Amino acid sequence: MTAPSEFERALGALYGLAIGDALGMPTQLLSPEELDRRFGAITWFQPAPDNHPIAAGLPAGHITDDTEQALLIARLLVDGRGRIDPLTLANALADWERDMVRRGSLDLLGPSTQRAISAVAAGISVEEAGRFGDTNGAAMRVTPVGIARPVNDFDGLLQAVVDASGVTHNTTLALAGASAVAAAVSAGVGGASLDDAIDAGLSAARLGRNHGSWVAGADVGARIEAALAGVGGLGEDELLRFIRSVVGTSVATQESVPAAFALLRAADDGGAWHACLLAASLGGDSDTIAAITGAIAGSCQGIGAFPKEALDVVKTVNSLELEPLSEQLLLLRTEFGRGYAARGSLK
């Protein structure tokens, strides 16, 4: 079997994020009991329940804020030639929410992002606005940074994560989680196996916690380690119970990011699609967990790891065409890689 190309891995990351997000769209915010009663195990895209608190009326295969904000980050990276200005990002997120309101959506900015955008609008500096943002909004939207930045330039990658996150999530917890996702995606796009990508993510979580304002909460790297250690040998039902009850599935970065890494390790043999289905079957913040899972697994296994029928669904339902964006992000990756090689040659 031919190994996926860099372009196929980048496509796998972006479409994997969208596929996981769409699979988890109808199950997000549901308790395990309600999810099991309504859906059982998720095996394909489902419409949102009519009484869903934020997704009611969305058809099967529809993406949520996870994919939309990740694509916003991707476009800002391309427009900024790999750099994201914090104030530009704050304004873009505010514009995105206004557009969502016009569309009648209830799926708006998360708590950390909303608080930070309001602070910026009130005149608080972009450096201070995100100092309490500890939820998983940074991790859910950071995949394009991992595509655009090579993992061998760890310092550059982590700084790019801060640039794409700090205005809303400038805390040790959030930046550790976002760094873990970005590094795992970057390693995958660069050709790493899933196990090696997980290791890269764990290393980045340990370094990412050195950035941002300290906030109380369990260490993300330690939580990833514990989650990885706990999934060995578990059957699928036991795996879901373990993640729901022990790892956690809330919007807390130290729960949702380790949950995604645990699923990646446990579902390695079943591939990216299988991992996304398991993530969507969790409940809680299942759309974000599945989006992160799909992005990392897709970056390692390529676009071919997902059924063509699933790709067709998310492309058609959401009018997605991510090939040009993937190419543009990879051009940035090449430029940053050359810059890193040049700096290294001067040492």
URDAHU-V266874 format. One line per field, one symbol per residue. ss: DSSP state (@ for helix, = for strand, . for the rest). psi: psi as a letter, one per 30 degrees, with the letter a starting at -180 (. if undefined). A space follows every 50 residues. Layout:
ss=???
psi=???
//
This chain:
ss=.....@@@@@@@@@@@@@@@@@@@@......@@@@@@@............ ..............@@@@@@@@@@@@@@@......@@@@@@@@@@@@@@@ @@........@@@@@@@@@@@....@@@@.....=.@@@@@.@@@@@@.. ...@@@@@@@@@@@@@@@@.=@@@@@@@@@@@@@@@@@@....@@@@@@@ @@@@@@@@....=......@@@@@@@@@@@.....@@@@@@@@@@@@... .=@@@@@@@@@@@@@@.@@@@@@@@@@@@@.....@@@@@@@@@@@@@@@ @.@@@..@@@@@@@@@@@....@@@@@@@@@@@@@@@@@@@@@@@..
psi=kkkkleeeeeeeeeeeeeeeeeefeffkfkleeeeeeeeakkflkklkkf gkffgkfklkgklafeeeeeeeeeeeeeeghfkjkeeeeeeeeeeeeeee eefgkfiakleeeeeeeeeefggklfefegfgjgageeefgfeeeeefkk ffieeeeeeeeeefeeffihleeeeeeeeeeeeeeeeeefglleeeeeee eeeeeeefffllkklklkkeeeeeeeeefffkgkleeeeeeeeeeeekga fkefeeeeeeeeeeeegeffleeeeeeeefgeabhfeeeeeeeeeeeeee flfffkkeeeeeeeeeeghkjfeeeeeeeeeeeeeeeeeeeeeeff.
//
